[in-house]
Amino acid sequence: MASQDHCCSTQLLDGDGTMNVAGIENFMKEVKLGECGLSYAVVSIMGPQSSGKSTLLNSLFNTNFREMDAFKGRSQTTKGIWMAKCVGIEPCTLVMDLEGTDGRERGEDDTAFEKQSALFALAISDIVLINMWCHDIGREQAANKPLLKTVFQVMMRLFSPRKTTLLFVIRDKTKTPLENLEPVLREDIQKIWDSVPKPEAHKETPLSDFFIVEVVALSSFEEKEEQFKEQVASLRKRFQHSIAPGGLAGDRRGVVPASGFSFSAQEIWKIIKENKDLDLPAHKVMVATVRCEEIANEKYDLLVSNKDWCELKEAVQSGPISGFGKNLNSLLTACLSEYDAEANYFDEGVRTAKQKQLQEKLLQLVQPAFQSALGHVRSKAFDKFKAAFDKALNGGEAFSSAANTCVESCMAKFDEGCADVVIEIADWDTSKVREKLRRDVDAHVSSVRASKISELVSSYEEKLKEALSAPVETLLDGANNDTWSSIRKLLNRETLSAVSGFSAELDRYDMDEETKKSMIVTLEDYAKGVIEARAREEASRVLIRMKDRFMTLFSHDSDSMPRIWTGKEDIRAITKSSRSECLKLLSVMAVLRLADADDIYDIEKTLTVALADSSSDSGKDKSITTLDPLASSTWEQVPTSKTLITPVQCKSLWKQFKTETEYTVSQAIAAQEANNRSNNWLPPPWAIVALLILGFNEFMTILRNPLYIGVIFVGYLLLKSLWVQLDVAGEFQNGALPGIISLSSKFVPVIMNLVRKLAEEAQNAAADDHSGNSSKRYERPVPSGRVTSSSSSSRLTSLGNRTDSTESISPLKEE
């Protein structure tokens, strides 16, 4: 017995099966087991030799069982059965470390102790740990399943039913999830239970009446020590208060008090020893299983660290490798051959099964590299296909011919590359990768075809848009009775030309007739859509068009010359004619007429009756029952899709049009009246007669004194010059009040200008008289009245001419 860190342990049974009675008694005293009453639990562990049972117990319960020294080789460490008290576990928990089964020290035939010790552990334990390798799951002759089969049968025969917890500890867990391993293990346990012959009393007793089966998995202690310790620490928590309701321990019925534990154990062992007829299956299969597993793992590890394999794996990540499949196949074959040579003397069934598992493991190892190599072959073939296909199309080769040739070449190159990477022993199917390549190639061809056709369609649509938009706008701007007929001719001509070229281009893409016809119809519809869009756009600006047309027709004559309102023009007739043309424009823009049958829509007549005639009927009484033809949102017999401007909108537009053009008409009328007034500036004849009669005395006075005539003549010239300078007639054309205001602002500057010019003329005349020669002094004098009048007339005329250039300057400055 030894003691370390408060852990007390003793050998319960020696290797010969002799019970250490004194040791048990001392152990019970040391751990004060007798004081525990029923508050204690017994845990045992069983499993193959050198499977890490003692290591697990020491890690799990802080015990001090002897562990195998891996550096001295694999050999028996625990002999017989050892017992220890768990440290830090409540309540008091005893743990038994059983001698490993399948040990070479006892030989192949001496298995009685193994069977007896296993049965003893099941009999006295609340929890039995079954230590097993992860790779043993699913095999018939492994994981102590033959041993369990015999134990189940004997236990039912020897003891009354008592629930014992079987905790299967899966060691060195692989990547396979526990959720996938546990169902397989439980199914195997149930099969063992079902196959065990049962006495009549227990023929229908289920496994759950005797055992509670639990499964946990632990990582490798040697390879993942830290993870192993974390998982063990988590498992240790489950042993705390294990006998409490819902705890890990099974049914506590029939448990003996702690003080009678030693006597009970001795009696149970005695019964087991006397049962000579126990016949457990030979452990030969288990030995073969463990050894073949070790050899397989060794060969697997050798390949993983193989220099050639590491170089091959790294190289394949960056690009294709020549001879990849051949080189890898040689490595795998050599690994399997070495396994066969070392495992040749073990059980053939186990050896074959392990070889198959090793081969599957090796193939799983190399499969990512194989997939990478295959992916490089596919990518290389696909890239070459795209380059060759683009080159063929750029070289002018027909699309379908280029596609077929390049596809065949691509698939041939892929098949050639696959042959170089295939691993013979794997027999992996590459058809899925080939199918994916073919799908990618077909998708690329379809994408290029769609792109080319899209560019072709866009090109022809752009041509149609360019050929139709501007002409249609021009035709609608000059709307008349033949507008839509001309638009239809334009549409048919341009569409026929575009369809002809488009159809010829589509023949290059190996397209079926139905699709081809559909695309041609789409192009034709696009042409109609261009016209419709342009028509709707122009319809939205119809008011502007109407006002422009009205201003053009109203303000210009038939020779396109600007009208001058002299008083002779018939403004009413001109207005009516101009509005009639605008009404025609509105009627043309109201409905879309792209078919010959659409000419039946007489929109102009409806608008003329409703709008043009409304002014003439405005003064007449109308019946209240008269229906307004424009009081609707649709035209009669005209589909909504062809309506550009509704009747209600036409009425509103016409009303707005008339409102916005009335000012122009009123301005023309005002200009005409102003012109008439300017031409009739003389007083009436009766006024002239009255002036002659009443002014007779003044007239005779002037005749008696001719000097007055000169003064009057000079005054007339001054007034005429002012009339011309002030542009009196022009100012009064815009009305009396604006004319008076304008003249008042221009009057003073013009008077000042005239005075300045007269002064300059007087100075020039004086200078000329002073510098004249003497002969001119003796010339015959001219009468003063004549000279004065002549000089005054010439100077004033000259002044008028010189000041013509300032007629507009000074008024503008004053304004």
Secondary structure, DSSP 8 states (H G I E B T S, - for coil): -EEETTEEEEEEE-TT--B-HHHHHHHHHHTTGGGGTT-EEEEEEE-BTTSSHHHHHHHHH--------GGG-S-----SEEEEE-SS-SSEEEEEEE--BS-TTTTTT--HHHHHHHHHHHHH-SEEEEEEEGGGTT-TTSTTHHHHHHHHHHHHHHS----EEEEEEEES--SS-HHHHHHHHHHHHHHHHHHS---GGGTT--GGGTEEEEEEE---TTTSHHHHHHHHHHHHGGGTTTTSTTSSS---TT---GGGHHHHHHHHHHHHHH-TT-----THHHHHHHHHHHHHHHHHHHHHT-HHHHHHHHHHHHS--TTHHHHHHHHHHHHHHHHHHHTTTS-HHHHHHHHHHHHHHHHHHHHHHHHHHHHHHHHHHHHHHHHHHHHHHHTT--HHHHHHHHHHHHHHHHHHHHHHH--TTT----HHHHHHHHHHHHHHHHHHHHHHHHHHHHHHHHHHHHHHHHHHHHHHHT--TTHHHHHHHHHHHHHHHHHHHHHHHHGGGT--HHHHHHHHHHHHHHHHHHHHHHHHHHHHTHHHHHHHHHHHHHHB-TTS-B----S-S-HHHHHHHHHHHHHHHHHHHHB---SGGGGG--HHHHHIIIIITTTTTTTS---TT---TTSSSS-TT--GGGBSS-HHHHHHHHHHHHHHHHHHHHHHHHHHHHHHHHH--S--HHHHHHHHHHTHHHHHHHHH-THHHHHHHHHHHHHHHHHHHHTHHHHGGG-HHHHHHHHHHHHHHHHHHHHHHHHHHHHHHHHHHHT--GGGGGS----HHHHHHHHHHHHHHHHHHHGGGGTTHHHHHH-
